Amino acid sequence: MTRLTHQIFLLVIVVLFSSHYAVAQLNKQEALALISRVIPKQAYNFEVKSLPSTAPKDLFEIESKNQKIVLSGNNGVAVASALYYYLTEYCHCQITWNGTNLDLPTTLPKLSAKITKKTPYQYRYYLNYCTFNYSMSWWNWERWQKEIDWMAMHGINMPLAITGEEYTWREVYNEMGFSDADLKDFFSGPAYFSWFWMGNLDGWGGPLPLSWMKSHKDLQVKILSRERALGMKPVLPAFTGHVPSAFKKKYPQAKLKATNWTNGFGDTYILDAEDPLFAELGKKFIKKQTQLFGTNHLYSADTFNENEPPTDEPAFLSKLTAKIYDGMKQADPEAIWVMQGWLFYSDRKFWKAPQIEALLNAVPDDKMLLLDLATEIEPVWKRTNAFHGKPWIWNMLNNFGGNVNLFGRMDGVASGPAVALNDPNSKNLQGIGLTMEAIEQNPVIYELMMQHTWQDTPVELNDWLVKYAKNRYKTDDKTLVDAWQVLRQTAYNGKDIRDGAESIVTGRPTFDSTTVWTRTKLNYPPKDFLKAWDLFVQASQHGVDSDGFQYDLVDITRQVLANYALVLQKKWKNSYKAKDEAQFKKDAQAFIDLIADMDELLATRKDFMLGPWINSARSWGNTSEEKALYEQNARDIITLWGDANSPLHEYANRQWSGLLNDFYKPRWQMFFTELNQSLATKKEPDLTNFGNTIREWEWNWVKAHKDFPVVPKGNSHSLALKMYKKYRDALTVAYP
């Protein structure tokens, strides 16, 4: 594409998509294209029609007519939702990140009567800043296209869209006279954008190549074009005050405040909202962003994300907030500020009632939209007078850091949104959303949450689980419904802990049963969980073999082994304390063997493999240096998170094949070597020195290069059965 052609293309995009989109009309061509991508062999059986675009909220209809399944909607999201409704309710299919069943009957079922669905929610929000790194750091257009289709079929119409933001800022600062050298220490590496965008860190994981900025600007154009064509209203970023350190030299009179995230990173600089440059810079950014990407007038800005303001004086907070909004309004008079309510949850000591009210009341009610970011954990709306009348969205967070575990608040999620919707005290509740820090795990809880899109009453879980099992496993086998009732009462009971428990396997070696970020407390007795494993193994032997079943069989087996690691850890700890050298070696080897067994099991599913993560990171590099930088980013974020002394190590740990054998297992082996030597010499181990050694080893691992398998190996059924035969009797003894 020539430069002139490219400029014309961008101009067309801006012209097409810079309007408010108060009414999202149906683009039939895009809707049909989605159907063809999802079910290419059966797409000819479907017809798409428009419903009046004047409907106050989205709606769809499905009917059988003239040998066709007619999907009607007021926009592409509604039509995509109609398609998914038909696939799940009539064809017993399912599409998730972790297992898909699109085994449609040869003759598609006809509807005896027209189906009509209307959503009670104006907005269905999607994504968390963190999702863009814990899951999406290395996505290409093919993966994004697949996700946008998933979003549309699940009713999402308001996605956060922050890809390519770094390109916009480079353009703005270059036009202000900043050179790329001035910005070298500002832009982070690709795995850390979420925290760079939120003002928590500068430069870490960089310097960021210009090739990345350009490629992801182009990727953002594609993402926004597709989302808008389907009727979505993407939320774009706005200026929050975060500026490069070079700002001090360029504007020595500027009012800057150094702030620190306290997680091992250097200071970042925040421009005072009182400074005239604040509104000017905010205006420049939005205008440049609109020029590049268009706008739907929805802007995300979180000035105080895990960073406290300099004072808790309500008048100051009110004035500051008004200034931030004013900066948006100057650039776009129709701007609506979309704000994460995470600060009210994470820093409640600071954000008391007067501070919250002052912040919120400084912006007109119709110009601000609050995200109750983790409503299923703690409904902040209940202690903020429903955000003082501001429109707000009920969100499920569920996963932190992309950790691999079975967890969710199933009963709470089944009822929570509808209960709030029908509560007069919820005032201006206008939507639901998914705000997980990472995706591609626990598919059941996300399918359940989005069931609310087209109903205003709680989900009846007993009935829903029967349908879920049938759609996922292509069988009416009651064994699997029983298994899900066990899972509902154990892993998905949502009790006692904030988020899913981790295995001691992923923790930095220690005598303790937990570490800073490796929390091993379960929300259920591990003995009770075994019944679900028994039932899945039985179903495996009955011949159940769908994609979703294979994933769940591996995941449940993984969870059993991950839990059992704590039992084995206690064994070697006790034998060491007893100075029983022979028994300690035996117990330590059993622990190491368990890690190897987990790695072998997880290698049967791409969902649980390190190789694709590393390989996709390197694929973005144009030179060997870029490939090495991206691989280091990919390795670091899921292990140390920062440098060798990072306090966030293990926050984003993963139970992945390749990572278990190459990172976690060697750490434990080094630890056991230290303890064996201690027993042999009858001297106390030097754990301080060991800690220094292990941190150096970890940092070297982060900086290394190695190819990991990208293709699954082995059979999920046979490996799960192998683990069952090896461990089931021992587990009966372990959990009497």
C-alpha positions in Angstrom: 0.0 0.0 0.0 1.5 3.4 -1.0 1.7 6.2 1.5 -1.1 8.2 -0.3 -3.4 5.1 -0.5 -2.8 4.5 3.2 -3.6 8.1 4.1 -6.8 7.9 2.0 -7.7 4.6 3.8 -7.3 6.2 7.2 -9.3 9.3 6.2 -12.2 7.0 5.1 -12.0 5.2 8.4 -12.2 8.5 10.3 -15.1 9.7 8.2 -17.0 6.5 8.7 -16.4 6.0 12.4 -16.0 9.4 14.0 -19.7 9.8 14.6 -21.4 9.2 17.9 -23.1 6.0 16.8 -26.1 6.7 19.0 -27.9 4.3 16.7 -25.8 1.3 15.6 -27.3 0.1 12.3 -27.0 -3.4 11.0 -24.3 -4.0 8.5 -25.6 -7.2 6.8 -22.4 -7.9 5.0 -20.4 -8.0 8.2 -23.1 -10.1 10.0 -23.0 -12.6 7.1 -19.2 -12.6 7.1 -19.2 -13.5 10.8 -21.6 -16.4 10.2 -19.4 -17.7 7.4 -16.3 -17.5 9.7 -18.1 -19.4 12.5 -19.9 -22.1 10.6 -18.6 -21.9 7.0 -20.2 -25.2 5.8 -23.7 -24.3 7.1 -23.7 -20.5 6.6 -25.9 -20.8 3.5 -28.7 -22.0 5.7 -29.0 -18.6 7.4 -30.5 -15.3 6.3 -30.0 -11.9 8.0 -32.5 -9.2 8.3 -32.6 -5.8 9.9 -34.8 -4.8 12.8 -35.7 -1.1 13.4 -32.5 0.7 14.6 -34.7 3.0 16.8 -35.0 0.3 19.5 -33.8 1.8 22.8 -31.8 -1.4 23.5 -30.5 -4.2 21.4 -32.9 -7.0 20.3 -33.0 -10.0 18.0 -35.5 -12.4 16.5 -35.0 -15.9 15.1 -37.5 -17.7 12.9 -37.7 -20.5 10.3 -38.8 -19.2 6.9 -38.5 -20.5 3.3 -36.1 -23.3 4.4 -33.8 -20.7 6.0 -33.0 -19.8 9.6 -33.7 -16.0 9.6 -31.6 -14.0 12.1 -32.9 -10.5 12.6 -31.3 -7.8 14.7 -30.9 -4.1 15.1 -27.1 -4.4 14.7 -24.3 -6.9 14.1 -23.9 -7.8 17.8 -27.7 -8.6 18.0 -27.5 -10.8 14.9 -24.4 -12.6 16.2 -26.1 -13.1 19.5 -29.1 -14.6 17.7 -26.7 -17.0 15.9 -25.2 -18.1 19.2 -28.6 -18.5 20.8 -29.7 -20.7 17.9 -26.5 -22.7 18.1 -26.7 -23.3 21.8 -30.4 -23.7 22.3 -31.3 -25.7 19.2 -28.1 -27.3 17.9 -26.5 -28.0 21.3 -23.2 -26.3 20.3 -20.8 -24.2 22.2 -17.9 -21.8 21.5 -15.4 -21.0 24.3 -11.7 -20.2 24.4 -11.0 -23.6 25.8 -13.0 -26.1 23.8 -15.5 -25.6 21.0 -18.3 -27.9 19.8 -19.7 -27.0 16.4 -21.0 -30.4 15.5 -24.2 -29.3 13.9 -26.9 -31.7 12.8 -27.0 -32.4 9.0 -30.5 -30.9 8.9 -30.7 -27.8 11.0 -33.6 -27.7 13.4 -36.6 -25.6 12.5 -38.3 -23.3 14.9 -42.0 -23.8 15.4 -42.5 -20.1 16.4 -40.5 -16.9 16.3 -38.1 -16.2 19.1 -37.7 -12.6 20.3 -35.1 -11.5 22.8 -34.5 -8.0 24.2 -31.6 -7.0 26.4 -32.3 -5.1 29.6 -28.7 -3.7 29.5 -27.7 -0.7 27.4 -24.0 -1.7 27.7 -22.2 -5.0 27.8 -18.6 -4.1 28.6 -15.5 -6.2 28.0 -11.9 -6.2 29.0 -9.6 -5.0 31.7 -6.4 -3.1 31.1 -4.5 -6.1 32.4 -6.1 -8.5 29.9 -4.2 -6.7 27.1 -1.0 -8.1 28.6 -1.7 -11.2 30.7 -3.5 -12.7 27.6 -3.3 -10.5 24.5 0.3 -9.2 24.4 1.2 -11.1 21.3 -2.1 -11.4 19.4 -2.2 -10.9 15.7 -5.2 -10.0 13.6 -6.2 -13.6 13.1 -6.5 -14.1 16.9 -8.2 -10.7 17.4 -10.8 -11.5 14.7 -11.7 -14.7 16.5 -12.1 -12.8 19.7 -14.2 -10.1 18.2 -16.5 -12.8 16.8 -16.7 -14.3 20.3 -17.5 -10.9 21.8 -20.3 -10.3 19.3 -21.9 -13.7 19.8 -21.8 -13.2 23.6 -23.5 -9.8 23.3 -20.5 -7.5 24.0 -21.1 -4.1 22.6 -18.6 -1.9 24.6 -15.1 -3.3 24.4 -12.0 -1.5 25.8 -9.8 -0.8 22.8 -6.3 0.4 23.7 -4.1 -1.4 21.2 -1.7 1.1 19.5 -2.0 3.8 22.1 1.8 4.2 22.2 1.8 5.2 18.5 -0.6 8.0 19.2 1.5 9.3 22.0 4.6 9.2 19.9 2.9 11.3 17.3 1.7 13.8 19.9 5.1 14.2 21.6 7.0 14.3 18.3 4.7 17.2 17.2 5.5 18.9 20.5 9.2 18.7 19.8 10.2 15.6 21.7 12.6 13.4 19.9 12.5 9.6 19.9 15.6 9.7 22.1 13.6 11.8 24.6 11.0 9.1 24.7 13.3 6.1 24.8 12.9 5.5 28.5 9.2 6.3 28.5 7.5 3.6 26.4 7.5 0.2 28.1 8.0 -3.2 26.5 4.9 -4.9 24.9 4.1 -7.1 27.9 3.8 -4.1 30.2 1.6 -1.6 28.3 -1.3 -2.0 30.7 0.7 -0.6 33.6 2.5 2.0 31.4 -0.9 3.2 30.2 -2.2 3.4 33.8 0.9 5.4 34.8 2.4 2.8 37.1 5.7 2.4 35.3 7.9 3.8 32.5 10.3 2.1 30.2 10.4 -1.4 31.8 10.8 -4.1 29.1 11.9 -1.6 26.5 13.1 0.2 24.6 10.1 -0.2 22.3 10.9 -0.6 18.6 9.3 1.8 16.2 8.3 -1.3 14.1 6.0 -2.4 17.0 4.3 1.0 17.2 3.6 1.1 13.5 2.4 -2.5 13.3 0.0 -2.1 16.2 -1.3 1.2 14.9 -2.4 -0.8 11.8 -3.7 -3.6 14.0 -5.8 -1.1 16.0 -7.3 0.2 12.8 -8.5 -3.3 11.9 -9.8 -4.0 15.4 -11.8 -0.8 15.5 -13.1 -1.2 12.0 -14.5 -4.7 12.7 -15.9 -3.8 16.1 -17.7 -0.8 14.8 -18.9 -2.6 11.7 -20.7 -5.1 14.1 -22.3 -2.2 16.0 -19.9 -2.1 19.0 -18.9 1.2 20.6 -15.2 0.8 21.6 -13.8 2.7 24.6 -10.6 4.5 23.7 -8.0 5.9 26.1 -7.8 9.5 27.3 -5.0 11.5 29.0 -4.6 11.0 32.7 -1.6 13.2 33.5 1.2 10.6 32.9 4.1 12.2 31.1 7.7 11.3 30.2 10.5 12.3 32.5 11.9 14.4 29.6 8.9 16.7 30.2 10.9 18.3 33.0 13.5 19.5 30.6 11.2 20.5 27.8 8.8 22.4 30.2 10.8 23.3 33.3 7.9 25.4 34.7 5.4 22.6 34.4 3.8 21.4 37.7 4.9 17.8 37.9 4.6 15.3 40.7 6.7 12.2 41.1 4.7 9.1 42.1 5.7 5.6 42.7 3.7 2.4 42.3 5.9 0.7 45.1 6.3 -2.6 43.2 10.0 -2.3 42.5 9.8 0.2 39.6 11.1 3.8 39.4 9.1 7.0 39.7 6.7 8.1 37.1 5.6 11.7 36.5 2.1 13.1 36.7 1.3 16.5 35.3 -0.8 18.6 37.7 -4.3 19.1 36.4 -4.1 22.7 37.4 -1.3 23.3 34.9 -2.6 24.8 31.7 -0.5 22.1 29.8 -2.8 19.4 31.2 -5.9 20.4 29.2 -3.7 21.2 26.2 -2.1 17.8 26.2 -5.4 16.0 26.8 -6.9 17.8 23.9 -3.9 17.1 21.6 -4.1 13.4 22.4 -7.8 12.9 21.8 -7.6 15.0 18.5 -4.7 12.9 17.3 -6.3 9.7 18.3 -9.5 10.7 16.6 -7.6 11.5 13.4 -5.9 8.1 13.5 -8.8 5.9 14.8 -12.1 7.8 14.9 -14.1 8.0 18.1 -17.4 6.8 19.7 -16.9 9.4 22.4 -16.2 6.9 25.2 -12.9 7.5 26.9 -11.2 5.4 29.6 -9.2 7.4 32.2 -8.0 6.2 35.6 -5.8 8.8 37.1 -5.5 7.2 40.5 -5.0 3.5 39.7 -3.2 2.1 42.7 -1.6 5.6 43.2 -3.0 7.9 45.8 -3.7 11.6 45.2 -1.5 14.0 47.1 -4.3 15.0 49.5 -7.7 13.6 50.5 -9.2 17.0 50.7 -12.6 16.7 48.9 -12.4 20.1 47.4 -9.1 19.3 45.8 -10.4 16.0 44.4 -13.5 17.6 43.0 -11.5 20.3 41.3 -8.9 17.8 39.9 -11.6 15.5 38.5 -13.4 18.4 36.9 -10.1 19.4 35.2 -9.6 15.9 33.8 -13.1 15.8 32.4 -12.6 19.4 31.0 -9.6 18.2 29.1 -11.7 15.5 27.4 -14.5 17.9 26.7 -12.3 20.5 25.0 -11.2 17.9 22.5 -14.6 16.2 22.2 -17.8 18.0 23.5 -19.6 14.7 23.4 -17.0 12.9 25.5 -18.2 10.4 28.2 -15.6 9.4 30.8 -15.6 5.6 31.4 -13.8 5.1 34.8 -12.8 1.9 36.5 -14.1 1.8 40.1 -11.1 -0.3 41.1 -9.6 2.5 43.2 -12.6 2.4 45.5 -12.0 -1.4 46.1 -8.2 -1.5 46.3 -7.7 1.6 48.4 -10.7 1.9 50.6 -8.7 3.5 53.4 -8.2 6.6 51.2 -11.5 6.6 49.3 -14.1 7.1 52.0 -17.5 8.5 51.4 -16.6 12.3 51.2 -13.7 11.6 48.8 -15.8 9.3 46.5 -18.7 11.8 46.4 -16.3 14.7 45.6 -14.7 12.8 42.8 -17.9 11.7 41.2 -20.0 14.8 41.6 -17.5 16.9 39.7 -18.6 15.4 36.4 -22.2 15.7 35.0 -24.1 12.5 35.4 -24.6 11.9 31.7 -20.9 12.4 31.0 -19.5 9.7 33.3 -19.9 5.9 33.3 -18.6 3.9 36.3 -17.3 0.3 36.1 -17.9 -1.6 39.3 -14.9 -3.6 38.4 -15.3 -6.7 40.7 -18.9 -6.7 41.7 -19.1 -10.4 42.2 -16.4 -10.1 44.9 -17.5 -6.9 46.5 -20.3 -4.7 45.1 -18.9 -1.3 45.6 -22.2 0.2 44.4 -23.8 -0.8 47.7 -21.5 1.5 49.7 -21.3 4.4 47.3 -25.0 5.2 47.0 -24.9 3.4 43.6 -22.1 5.8 42.5 -24.2 8.7 43.5 -26.6 8.3 40.6 -24.0 8.0 37.9 -24.6 5.3 35.2 -22.7 2.2 36.2 -22.0 -1.4 35.0 -22.0 -4.6 37.0 -18.8 -6.5 36.2 -17.3 -9.9 37.0 -13.5 -9.9 37.5 -12.9 -13.5 38.6 -9.3 -14.0 37.4 -6.2 -12.2 38.6 -2.8 -12.4 36.8 -3.8 -15.1 34.4 -3.2 -17.7 37.1 -4.3 -21.2 36.2 -6.9 -22.6 38.6 -10.5 -23.7 38.8 -12.4 -21.0 40.5 -15.5 -18.8 40.3 -18.5 -17.6 42.3 -21.0 -19.6 40.3 -24.2 -19.1 42.4 -23.4 -15.4 42.9 -22.8 -14.8 39.2 -26.0 -16.7 38.3 -28.0 -14.3 40.4 -26.0 -11.1 41.0 -26.7 -9.0 37.9 -30.4 -9.7 37.9 -30.8 -9.0 41.6 -29.0 -5.7 41.2 -31.0 -4.8 38.1 -34.3 -5.3 40.0 -33.1 -3.5 43.2 -34.4 0.1 43.3 -31.2 1.1 45.2 -29.1 0.3 42.2 -30.4 3.5 40.7 -28.7 3.9 37.3 -27.4 0.4 36.5 -27.0 0.3 32.8 -24.9 -2.7 31.9 -23.0 -5.8 32.7 -19.4 -6.7 31.8 -16.4 -9.0 32.0 -13.3 -7.3 33.5 -11.0 -10.3 34.2 -7.3 -9.7 34.3 -6.8 -12.6 31.9 -9.0 -14.9 29.7 -8.6 -18.4 28.3 -9.5 -20.2 31.6 -12.6 -21.2 33.5 -14.9 -21.0 30.4 -17.9 -22.0 32.4 -18.0 -18.9 34.5 -17.8 -16.6 31.5 -20.5 -18.5 29.6 -22.6 -18.2 32.7 -22.1 -14.5 33.2 -23.0 -13.6 29.6 -26.2 -15.6 29.9 -27.5 -12.4 31.6 -27.3 -10.4 28.4 -30.7 -11.4 27.2 -32.6 -11.9 30.4 -33.6 -9.9 33.5 -34.0 -12.7 36.0 -31.5 -14.9 37.7 -30.1 -17.9 35.9 -31.6 -21.2 37.2 -28.3 -23.1 37.7 -29.7 -26.6 37.9 -31.2 -26.3 34.4 -28.4 -24.3 33.0 -25.7 -26.8 34.0 -27.6 -29.6 32.2 -27.7 -27.5 29.0 -24.0 -26.5 29.5 -22.9 -30.1 29.8 -24.8 -31.2 26.8 -23.6 -28.4 24.6 -20.0 -28.9 25.7 -19.7 -32.6 25.7 -22.2 -33.7 23.0 -23.9 -36.1 25.4 -26.8 -36.4 27.8 -24.6 -38.5 30.1 -25.9 -37.6 33.6 -22.4 -38.5 35.0 -21.2 -35.1 33.7 -24.1 -33.1 35.1 -23.4 -34.8 38.5 -19.7 -33.8 38.1 -20.7 -30.2 37.5 -22.8 -30.1 40.6 -19.7 -31.3 42.5 -17.6 -28.6 40.9 -20.3 -26.0 41.7 -20.1 -26.9 45.4 -16.3 -27.0 45.5 -14.1 -25.1 43.0 -16.9 -22.8 41.9 -18.5 -22.1 45.3 -16.7 -18.7 45.6 -16.2 -19.0 49.3 -13.4 -18.0 51.7 -10.9 -16.6 49.2 -10.8 -13.6 46.8 -9.6 -15.6 43.7 -8.5 -19.0 42.8 -5.9 -20.8 44.9 -2.5 -21.6 43.5 -0.3 -24.6 43.9 2.8 -24.6 46.0 4.5 -26.0 42.9 4.6 -22.5 41.3 5.9 -20.8 44.4 9.5 -19.8 44.9 11.0 -22.7 47.0 10.2 -22.4 50.7 9.3 -24.4 53.8 6.1 -22.4 54.1 2.9 -23.6 52.5 2.4 -20.3 50.8 4.5 -17.4 49.4 3.6 -13.7 48.7 1.7 -14.4 45.5 1.3 -18.1 45.7 -1.7 -18.5 47.9 -2.5 -22.1 48.5 -5.6 -21.8 50.6 -8.5 -23.7 48.9 -12.1 -22.7 49.2 -13.2 -26.4 49.5 -12.0 -29.6 51.1 -9.8 -31.3 48.5 -11.4 -34.6 49.3 -14.7 -33.3 48.1 -13.2 -32.3 44.8 -12.1 -35.8 44.0 -15.6 -36.9 43.2 -15.6 -34.7 40.2 -12.4 -36.3 39.0 -13.9 -39.7 39.5 -16.9 -38.8 37.4 -14.8 -37.3 34.6 -12.6 -40.3 34.4 -15.7 -42.5 34.2 -17.1 -40.4 31.3 -13.7 -40.6 29.6 -13.9 -44.4 29.7 -17.5 -44.2 28.4 -16.1 -42.6 25.2 -17.0 -38.9 25.7 -14.4 -37.1 23.6 -15.4 -33.6 22.6 -12.9 -30.8 22.5 -14.4 -29.2 25.7 -14.4 -32.5 27.5 -10.7 -33.1 26.8 -9.9 -29.6 28.1 -11.9 -30.1 31.3 -10.5 -33.6 31.9 -7.0 -32.2 31.7 -7.9 -29.1 33.8 -9.6 -31.1 36.6 -6.7 -33.6 36.7 -4.3 -30.7 36.8 -6.2 -29.2 39.7 -6.1 -32.5 41.6 -2.4 -32.8 41.2 -1.8 -29.1 42.0 -3.7 -29.6 45.3 -1.8 -32.8 46.1 1.5 -30.9 45.9 0.7 -29.3 49.2 0.4 -32.8 50.8 3.7 -33.9 49.4 5.3 -30.6 50.5 4.3 -31.3 54.1 5.8 -34.8 53.8 9.3 -33.7 52.7 9.1 -30.8 55.2 8.4 -33.2 58.0 11.1 -35.7 56.9 13.6 -32.9 56.7 12.7 -31.6 60.1 13.1 -35.2 61.5 16.6 -35.3 59.9 15.6 -38.5 58.1 17.9 -38.3 55.1 16.6 -41.4 53.2 13.0 -40.5 53.7 13.6 -36.9 52.7 15.1 -37.9 49.4 12.2 -40.2 48.7 9.6 -37.5 49.6 11.5 -34.8 47.7 11.7 -37.0 44.6 7.9 -37.7 44.8 7.4 -33.9 44.7 9.7 -33.5 41.7 7.9 -36.4 39.9 4.6 -34.8 40.5 5.8 -31.6 38.7 7.0 -33.7 35.8 3.7 -35.6 35.7 1.8 -32.3 35.5 4.0 -31.1 32.7 3.4 -34.3 30.7 -0.3 -34.1 31.2 -0.6 -30.4 30.3 1.5 -31.0 27.1 -1.6 -32.7 25.6 -3.5 -29.3 25.3 -2.2 -26.2 23.6 -4.2 -24.2 26.2 -1.6 -25.2 28.8 1.6 -24.9 26.9 4.4 -22.3 27.2 5.6 -22.8 23.6 2.8 -20.9 21.9 3.2 -17.9 24.2 6.9 -17.6 23.5 6.6 -18.4 19.8 3.9 -15.8 19.2 6.0 -13.1 21.1 9.0 -13.8 18.9 6.9 -13.8 15.7 6.4 -10.0 16.1 10.2 -9.3 15.8 11.7 -8.2 12.6 15.3 -8.6 13.8 17.1 -11.0 16.1 17.3 -8.2 18.7 13.5 -7.5 18.5 12.7 -11.2 18.8 15.0 -11.5 21.9 13.4 -8.5 23.5 9.9 -9.8 23.0 10.8 -13.3 24.3 12.3 -11.7 27.4 9.1 -9.7 27.9 7.1 -12.9 27.5 9.2 -14.9 29.9 9.4 -12.1 32.5 5.7 -11.2 32.9 4.7 -14.7 33.8 7.6 -15.4 36.2 9.5 -12.5 37.9 7.2 -9.8 36.5 10.1 -7.3 37.0 13.8 -7.7 37.7 15.6 -10.2 39.9 14.4 -8.5 43.0 10.8 -7.9 41.9 8.2 -8.1 44.7 5.7 -9.2 42.1 7.4 -12.5 41.3 4.9 -15.3 40.7 1.9 -12.8 40.6 1.2 -14.0 37.1 2.4 -17.5 37.4 1.1 -20.2 35.1 0.8 -24.0 35.4 2.0 -24.6 31.8 3.8 -27.5 30.2 7.3 -26.3 29.5 7.2 -23.7 32.3 6.8 -26.5 34.9 9.7 -28.6 33.7 12.0 -25.7 32.7 11.4 -23.1 35.4 9.5 -24.4 38.5 11.0 -27.9 38.7 14.7 -26.8 38.5 14.1 -24.3 41.3 12.8 -27.0 43.5 15.6 -29.3 42.5 18.1 -26.7 43.5 16.3 -26.2 46.8 16.3 -29.9 47.5 20.1 -30.1 46.7 20.6 -27.4 49.3 18.6 -29.4 51.9 20.3 -32.7 51.1 23.7 -31.1 51.6 22.4 -29.7 54.9 21.4 -33.1 56.1 24.7 -34.7 54.9 26.8 -32.1 56.6 24.5 -31.7 59.6 24.6 -27.9 59.1 21.7 -25.5 58.8 21.1 -24.5 55.2 22.0 -20.9 54.2 18.6 -19.9 52.9 19.6 -16.3 52.5 22.4 -17.3 50.2 20.1 -19.7 48.4 17.6 -16.9 47.9 20.2 -14.8 46.2 21.3 -17.7 44.1 17.8 -18.5 43.0 17.0 -14.9 42.1 20.1 -14.8 39.9 19.1 -18.1 38.3 15.6 -16.8 37.6 16.8 -13.6 36.0 19.1 -15.6 33.8 16.2 -17.8 32.8 14.2 -14.7 31.9 17.0 -13.4 29.6 17.6 -16.8 27.9 16.4 -18.1 24.6 15.0 -21.6 24.1 12.5 -23.1 21.7 9.6 -24.9 23.4 7.1 -27.2 21.7 4.1 -25.5 20.1 2.3 -28.6 19.1 0.5 -30.8 21.7 2.0 -34.1 22.5 0.2 -37.2 23.9 -3.4 -38.1 24.4 -5.4 -36.3 27.1 -7.5 -39.3 27.9 -4.6 -41.7 28.4 -2.5 -39.2 30.3 -5.4 -38.4 32.6 -6.0 -42.1 33.2 -2.3 -42.6 33.9 -2.4 -40.0 36.6 -5.6 -41.4 38.0 -4.1 -44.9 38.3 -0.9 -43.5 39.8 -2.4 -41.1 42.4 -6.0 -41.9 43.2 -5.3 -44.4 46.0 -2.7 -42.2 47.5 -5.2 -39.3 47.5 -7.7 -41.5 49.5 -5.1 -41.9 52.1 -4.1 -38.2 52.0 -7.6 -37.0 52.5 -9.2 -39.4 54.9 
